[in-house]
Amino acid sequence: MRQQKYINIKCDRLFVYGTLQHGQSRNYILRGLKYEKATLLNYKKLEPPSLGFPFIIRDNKSSVEGEVYYGVGGSLFNQIDMIEGEGKLYHRIIVKLKLQDGREAEAYTYYPSEILIKNYV
């Protein structure tokens, strides 16, 4: 099932669940931004050992714990798009999150390309 992209929606939040999380190898890119823990419902995180980084797939029985970062601007999104291989390895999409206080929010996240899904699911 192909995910629909919503790049034109004005959103300055990014949900991360892997190497961009606090304390992980690529978090330096988000240093200084406010963040909080959040949960992505109806998705499952996969971490194929041979791949070396995780990705998510739709799964109505699962959820993914991660972090939502606030104040991510256009130039930072462009930088992260390059690092994440937006359009090749991943697609940046809008998802709904549940925040720690129970509120819901929308944020961008990176969903795997059909190539990743085909080769690792």
N, C-alpha and C positions, 0 to 999 in steps of 0.2 A: 504494500500500500504506500503510494507516494505521498509524502508530507507536503502540505501547501506552505509556501514561504510568505511571510508578511513583512518584508524588509521596509516597506514604506510607512508602516505604523510608527508613530512617535513613541518610543519607549526607551528609557535610559537604564533599564534593569537587565541584569544577566544572571541566569541560573547556571551554576557550574557544579559538576559532579565528579570530576577527575583531576587531571594535572593542573587545572586552574584554581583548585581549592586552596584555602589557607594551609600553609605548610608543605604544599606540593611543588613540584619542579618548575611549573610555569606561573605560579602565583605572583611572582615579582611584577608581572604586567599590571596586576590589579592593586598593587601596593598603594596604600593611602586612601582607598575608597572604603566607604562604610559598607558593611555587610552583616547579614544575619543568617542563621540556619533556616532552611526551608525544605519542604517536601514536595516532590513532583509525583502526583497521583496518576495511576494508570499507565505507568512505564516501569520497565525493568532494566537494571544496569547489568551489562555483560562485560567481563574482563578476560578476554581470551589471552592465555599466557604467551602465546607466540606473537601477539600484537603489541603488547607493552603499554597499552592505554585502553581505557574503557569507552564504551558507547552505550546508548540506551535504545530500547525498542518499545513499541506499544505493548502493553500487557495489562488488561483490566483488573488483574488480581494482585498487582504489585505496586510498589512505590519506590522512589529513589530519594535518598537523603542527600542533601547538598547545601549549597550556600547561594544566596541571592545578593548580588552586588548592586549598589545604587550609584547613579551619577556617571554611568559609562557613556561617554560622548561618541560622536561620529568617527573621529579620527582614531579613537581607541578601538571601536568596533572594527574599523578597517584593518588595524594592526592584528587584532585577534582573528579576524576572518582569514588573513594570510597565514597565520600560524596554524589555524585549525583546518586549513585547506578547504575553505568554504566554496561550495560548488563542485568539489572533487571528492574529498573524504567526508565532509559534513555539509549540512545545509542549516543556516540559522533560521529558526522558526520561533513563533510566539507560543508559549505554553502557559497554563494556569497553575499556580503554586498555592500551597497552604503554608502560611507563615507560622511561626511559633505561637503567636497569640491567637491563632485560629482564623485570622483574616485571610482572604484570598487575594492574590495579586497576579498580574501578568508579567512575564519577562521573556526575553529571548533565551534560547538555549541552542546547543548544537546537536542536530539529529544526524545519524549516519547516512551516508549515501547508499544507494542500492548495491554498489560494489562491496562495501563493508558488510552489509547485511547478507548478501549472497555468499561471501567467502567465509563468514565467521558465525552465522546463526544456523 
